[in-house]
């Protein structure tokens, strides 16, 4: 596996673990739920980048290009709805000052949506399924 692919996978896993750690910290103030969405989305970005680099040496230069590749690439297309949900929530959390995210929704972004992206990429790369 190419070193750049490995780096993307490592960064995706680190961001995933950070999002999970934020969810596991009761009583943080202010609550980190919006940042869970941002971190989870960037974990998904790195997982997708890992696949695109390993499979085709493609390095999208922006989110629009990456999203188009997710939608068009058969091997990872099954996670496109989860990727879209993560991207939307991450964007809203960063740029909409009135956006608020409930803890259970932040949890779903990580345990359902990010998990789906990670699983699709790992399967496409023929790597073991992630352990949660």
C-alpha positions in Angstrom: 0.0 0.0 0.0 1.3 3.4 -0.9 2.6 5.6 2.0 0.2 8.4 1.2 -2.7 6.0 1.4 -1.5 4.8 4.8 -1.2 8.4 6.0 -4.8 9.1 5.0 -6.0 6.0 6.8 -4.1 6.9 9.9 -5.4 10.4 9.9 -9.0 9.1 9.3 -8.6 6.8 12.3 -7.2 9.5 14.5 -10.1 11.8 13.7 -12.6 9.0 14.2 -11.0 8.3 17.6 -11.1 12.0 18.5 -14.8 12.3 17.6 -15.5 9.2 19.7 -13.5 10.6 22.6 -15.5 13.9 22.5 -18.7 11.9 22.7 -17.4 9.9 25.7 -16.7 13.0 27.8 -19.7 13.9 29.9 -19.9 17.4 31.2 -17.7 19.2 28.8 -18.6 22.8 28.6 -19.3 24.1 26.1 -20.7 20.9 24.7 -18.6 19.7 21.8 -21.4 18.2 19.6 -20.9 20.5 16.7 -17.2 19.8 16.7 -17.9 16.1 16.7 -19.6 16.7 13.3 -16.6 18.6 12.0 -14.1 16.0 13.1 -16.2 13.1 11.9 -16.5 14.7 8.5 -12.8 15.2 8.2 -12.3 11.5 9.2 -14.5 10.6 6.2 -12.5 13.0 4.0 -9.3 11.1 4.8 -10.9 7.7 4.3 -12.2 8.7 0.9 -8.9 10.3 0.0 -7.1 7.0 1.0 -9.3 5.0 -1.4 -9.0 7.5 -4.3 -5.3 7.7 -3.9 -4.7 4.0 -3.7 -7.1 3.0 -6.4 -6.4 5.8 -9.0 -3.8 8.2 -7.7 -6.5 10.8 -7.5 -6.1 13.7 -4.9 -9.2 15.9 -5.0 -8.4 19.5 -4.5 -11.7 20.5 -2.9 -14.8 19.0 -1.3 -16.8 19.3 -4.5 -14.4 17.1 -6.5 -14.2 14.6 -3.6 -18.0 14.4 -3.3 -18.3 13.9 -7.1 -15.8 11.0 -6.9 -17.8 9.4 -4.0 -20.9 9.6 -6.1 -19.3 8.3 -9.3 -17.0 5.6 -7.9 -18.7 2.3 -7.9 -16.5 0.8 -5.1 -17.4 3.4 -2.6 -20.7 4.7 -3.9 -22.7 2.8 -1.3 -21.5 5.3 1.4 -22.5 8.4 -0.5 -25.5 9.2 1.6 -23.5 8.9 4.8 -20.7 11.0 3.3 -23.3 13.7 2.3 -24.8 13.7 5.8 -21.4 14.1 7.4 -20.4 16.9 4.9 -23.7 18.8 5.5 -23.4 18.6 9.3 -19.7 19.5 9.3 -20.3 22.5 7.1 -23.3 23.7 9.2 -21.3 23.3 12.4 -18.4 25.4 11.1 -20.2 28.1 9.2 -23.8 28.5 10.6 -23.5 30.3 13.9 -27.1 29.3 14.8 -26.6 25.6 14.1 -27.0 23.4 17.1 -26.5 19.6 17.2 -28.0 17.4 19.9 -25.7 14.8 21.5 -27.7 11.9 20.1 -27.4 13.3 16.6 -23.7 13.8 17.0 -23.4 10.2 18.2 -25.3 9.0 15.1 -23.0 10.9 12.8 -20.1 8.9 14.3 -21.6 5.5 15.0 -23.7 5.2 11.8 -22.6 7.6 9.1 -18.8 7.7 9.7 -18.9 4.0 10.3 -20.6 3.4 6.9 -17.9 5.5 5.1 -15.1 3.7 6.9 -16.5 0.3 6.2 -17.1 1.1 2.5 -13.5 2.3 2.1 -12.0 -0.6 4.0 -14.0 -3.1 1.9 -13.0 -1.3 -1.3 -9.3 -1.4 -0.2 -9.8 -5.1 0.8 -8.7 -4.3 4.3 -10.2 -5.8 7.5 -13.4 -4.3 8.7 -12.9 -1.7 11.4 -13.5 -2.8 15.0 -15.8 -0.6 16.9 
